[in-house]
Amino acid sequence: MDVDAFVAAHHTEWTRLERLINRSRKLTGVEVDELIELYQRTATHLSVVRSSSPDPVLVGRLSSLVARGRAAVTGAQAPLWRDSIRFVTVTFPAAAYRMRWWWVGNAAVSIVLATIIAVWIVHSPEVQATIGAPSQIRRLVEHDFANYYTEHDAAAFAFQVWVNNFWVSALALIGGILLGIFPIYALLGNTVNLGVTGGLMFAYGKGDIFFGLILPHGLLELSAVYLACGTGLKLGWTIIDPGGRPRGRALAEEGRALVSIVIGLVGVLLISGAIEGFVTGYVSVTWLRIGIGVVAETAFLTYVIVLGRRAVKRGETGDDGITPDVAPIAA
């Protein structure tokens, strides 16, 4: 592309756009329409220059002009509280609901596999012997498993659990870009750990203690882990099959939705961490502990299904990125 010819052809439009931007608060209705049209054209010019002849001076000029034009067109930003409410009521539930079959599928496979591992361990003393000596296993099932939830200060333990779970979930999400390898690794690790611990507890007659201590926080925590792994797998699958979209665009859209889920899981895992720190080890009534976990899980699923389905029906995807404004142009 001849940069000088391109500049000469569109210089008048850019100059006019700059004048409109400088007096954007005093424009008439016709001038506002002209501002929007020139802004869209200039955004397209910037895209053309970047792809055809990335002249740094021209790119810098047009980038500044497009940024100022966007500010003039969109006006003042919405208050932070309004963005926060939209994220909680629309963006995050829409992203989670859109991924529902990925994380529900993960949950089903993981639970079935963990159950198989647990049953195998219960009925196989040989497998138990490979895991640890009888004295070690007995100490685990009779003391260590239950003491884990009370050996630290509740607040510090809740914070530690929250940070650890969020870190693992974030890695599973972001690591999905590696063709889903890391989410699969995280899911398998969590499943094996759950199956082995449950199998040993049941083998020594402590199944009631296992469920009584796992279910209060585990229902919500595992839902968050399955959502993280499912979203990471979806990102990895998008590299293989972008679904009729250009691969770069598909990855950008799924990546922005992934960021929404990362942020949303901060709150979800904070709640599950609080339950693990303040309820699991300190509420002595088993049915009450489990009831709190069931209520939290039911509330989360209802939140995702009701608000998420409503948002998806309106066309929301959880991708709150800014879609570039483009207008047809003759090169």
Disulfide bonds with the S-S distance in Angstrom:
none
